Amino acid sequence: MQTILGAGGQIAVELARELHKHYTSEIRLVGRHPRNVQESDRLFAADLMNAAETFEAIRGSDIAYLTVGLPMETKVWRQCFPVIMKNVIGACERYDVKLVFFDNTYMYPQDDRLQTERTAFAPVGKKGAIRAKMAEMLLAEMDRGRIEAVICRAPEFYGPGLTKSITNSLVFSRIKRRAESEILLSDHTLRTLIWTPDAARATALIGNTPDAYGQTWHLPCDDARLTYAQIMSRASEVVGRPLPYRVLSRGQLWWKALKSKRQRELRELLPRYACDCLFDSTKFKRRFPNFSIMSYPSGIEKMLAKPDAVPRSVCRDCFGQRDA
């Protein structure tokens, strides 16, 4: 039995598909209101803030994948994420279940240094500090030998379906709505983005590779990074028309943040858009050389070549943009 904690998000959905396709038909989906991805999926309604429910959700599993996402609110993150991690670690330790933690890069410095698995944590803002605490909680238990676990870390997403990210919301979703795209701070800094199906496939592969445990892995991305100007140029080629966009300055973003709590919650992420984002996944590529990675040009084409539902995501309208 392989169990996905935080069912419903795009990563969880893609992960369930990949596990069913290549690894096991015995999949348990855990969430407040889980829904089947495949007919054979077993649904388990649980609140991971509740220790007893978490333990019951994980009991009987061979591998548990922690993919929980929360609203972009510092107060919610502070109250929930450490408790969820504590409960999940405790359950995996008690029932001898392997844990795969799907993590992000918020704990890294927000500058143009190359990010590797050895990059020291230097979070900018409260959300980064909370994510650092979660990772450190798990690493401490791994170092003590009390749990067999692995950390799979991904940079910003882009991709189909319900994928939620600033780039999806401010660029691709707005292109689909024939609205002007908005770029944060600079259209000339290099971006490292990960295609969500690739992130899920790589997580499933790592989770089912015994010698991958006890480590942190950066999930695979295309190293031929693009700037937002280049992304917009490629997108224009795909849709066959010029695509307008504007670059929002710090002053404009500061003014918008005065008007909305949601916008204020996202301000601490802004420094990463002023510099190159150089997320390195060499370790994964050396260990799994046959893993195919979506190139940025192909990913952009898949995003825009046919209609796709535009989700109402946590980032939609996050800096004051309106529907076209």
N, C-alpha and C positions, 0 to 999 in steps of 0.2 A: 504493500500500500504506500503510495506517495501522496502527500497531503499539501495542498496549497492554501496558505493562510493569507487572507486578504483577497478572496475571489471577487471578480467583477471588474477589476482594472484591466487595461489593455495588456500589460505584461502577464498577469495571471491567466487571461484568456488564451494568449499565444502560448504560454507555458503549458497549459492543459492540453492544447492541441498537439504540441510537440511531444509531450510525455506519452500521450495516447498513441501517437503515430509510430514512435520508435522505441519506447521503453516499457510501458505497462498499460493495461486496461483498468487497473485498480487505482483509481484517482479519487481522492476526497477533496471537495471544494468547501472551504470554511469561510464564512462571513456572516454579517448580520442578516443578509437576505441573499444567500447564494443561489445562482441559477446554473443549470446544466450547460456545459459547452458541448459534450458528447452525451448521448442517451445513457451510457453506462456510468457516468460520473455519479458519485455518492455525495449528497449534499448534507452539510452539517452546519446548522445555524448556531453561531456562538459570538459572544462579545469577548474579544481578546483582552479587554481590561479586567475581566473576571477570571481569576486564577483557576477556579474549579472548572469553568467552561473551557478554558484553554487546555487544561490537562486532559479533559475528556476528548476534545477535538483532536489532540495529537496522539493519544493512546492507540496503540496498534499499528502505528505508521512505521515504515522503514526510513523514509526521508520526509522531512518537512521543509517547505519553501516559505520563507517569510517575505511577502511582497506587499505588505500593507502600505497604503497611502492615506494621508489625512489632509483635510482642508489646509490651505496655506495660511495658518494662523499660529503665531508663536505660542499663545496661551494654550491652545489645543495640543500642539506638539509637546510643550513642556509637561503637560498633565498626562498625556497618553503614551508617547513613544517609549520612555524609559520603563513604564509599567508593563507595556506589551512585551518589550524585550525581556524583562525579568521573568514574566510568566512563561514565555516561550522557551527560554533557556532552562527554566526549572522543569518544565514538562519534558523536554528532550533529554535532560539529564536523568530524570526519574525512569523514563521508559526506554532509555538507550536508543534514541532516535537521532539520526544524522540531521543536522540543520544546515540549510543553504540560505544565507542572508543576502537578499537583493538590495544593494546599497547605492547611494549616490555620491557626488563629489563635493557636497557642501562643506565638508570639514577641511578641504584643501585650501591653500592660499589662493586668493583671487588675483593672480598675476600671470605673466607670460612664461614662467618657468615650466619645463617639461614635467608633467604629472606621471609618476610611475607608482607601482605598488609600494615603493619605499619612501614616497613623499611624506614628510612629517605633517601631522595635522596642525593647521594654523587657521582655524575658522574665523570668518568675518561675519559678525552678527550672531544673534541668539539662535537662529535656526541651525546654523553651521555648528554651533557649540552643542546643540542637542543631538545632532547626527553624529558628531565626534564621540559624545558620551555613549551612544548606542553601540557604536563599533568597538569602543574601548571596553565596554561591559562584556561583549562576546569574546574579544581577544584575550581578556584576562582569564575567562573560563577555559578557552582553548589552551592557553599557556599552562594552566594548572592540570590539564589533561582530564578535565571533568566532562568534556563534551567533544564529540567529533563534528566539526563544523567547517564551513568554508564561506568566505565573503566574495560575492560577485558585485563588482562596482561598475557603474555605468555613468557616462556624462549625459548631457541633455538629450532627450528623445526627439526624433521626428519619425513620422510613420502614419499608417492608415488607421481607420476605425476610430476608437475613442482615445487615441494617443493624446495626452495632455502635456503641453510644454509651451514655453513662450514663443519658440520659433513656429510651432504648429499654429498657435493662436494668432500671432501678429503678422505672420507671413502667409503660410499656405491656406489657412482658413479664410483669410481676407481676399486672397487671390480667387478662391472659389466663389466668394460672394461678390466678386467684381468691385471690391473696395480697395482703397489705397493701403498698401502694406506699411507697417511701421517698424523701424529698426532702432534698437536701443544704442545710443551713444556713438556708434561708428559702423559704417558699412565696409570698412577696410581691414578689420581685424579677422584673423583666421578663426574659424569655428570647428570644433570637433563635435559632431553629432552622431548618435547611434540609431540605426534603423530598429524599431521596436521588435519586429520578428527576429532579427539577428540577436538582439539582447536576450530574448526568451529562449531561442535555440541554444545559445551558448550557455545559458544558465542550466538548462536541462542536461546538456552534455557534461558540464562540470559536476553537477549533482550526481550523475551516474558514472563518474570516473573515480574509482576509489582512491587513487594516489593524488588526486587534486585537493583532498581535504587537508586541513591544517594550514591553509594559506589564504592570501588575498589574491584575487584575479581581476585585472581590468578586462572588461568585456570588449570584443573586437569591433573596431571602427575602421573606416577607410582613412588611410593616412594622407591621401591627396586632398587635404583640407581646402575648403573654399571660404571666401569672404561672403558677407551678405550681398555685396554688389555682384559677385559672381553667381551666387544662388539666384538672384533676381534675373540676371542675364539668361541663365539656363532655363528658368521658369518661363521667361518670355518666348524663348525658342519653342518650348513645349506647347504653350497655349496659342502661339501664333499671333501675338499682339504685344505692343509695348505695355509694360506693367509699371504703374506709378508707385512710388514709395517715398517716404520721408524719414530722415534720421532725426530722432528726438534728442535734444541736448539735455544736459544735466539740469539746466534751468527749467526747461519745459517739463521734465519729469518731476522736479521738485514741486512745481506749481500743481501738477496733476495729483501728486501725493497729498496735497492739502485737502483735496476734495473727497477722498475715499479711503476708508480703512484698508480695503483690499489692496489699493495701490501702495499704501504705506507698508503693508506687510511684505511687499516684494522689493522694496528699495535696497535691502541688504544684498540682493543678488546682482545689482547693477554693475559693480566693479568688474565682474567677469566679462562684460560686454565691451569694456573699454580697452581690453588687451587681447592678444592672441590666446585662444584656449587650446593647449597642446596636451591632450590626453593620450597617453602612450599605451598600446595594447600588444607590444612586442612579445611579452611573456606568453600570452595566450597563443599568438600566431606561431611561435616556435614549438609549443607543445601540441597544437592541433593544426598542422600545416594545411590540411585538406578542407578546413572549414571555409565555406564561401561567404564573402562579405559583400553586402550591397554597396555599390559605388554611389557617390553623391549624384552624379548625372542620372543614373538609372533610378535612384530613389526619388529624385525630384520628378522624373517622368511618371513613375508609378503614382505619386501623390496627385498629379494634375491631369493625367491623360484621360481619366474618366470620372464621372461624378462620384462623390463620396459624401456621406453624412457629415455635417459640421457639428461636432459635439459642443454642448454648453459646458465648457471646461472651467476649472478654477482660474485659468489665465485669461479667459475671454473677457474682453473689455477691461483688462487689468490695468491699462494705462489710459483709460478714458476713451478708447475708440468706440464708434457706434456701428451698428449694422448698416450695411448699404441699402 
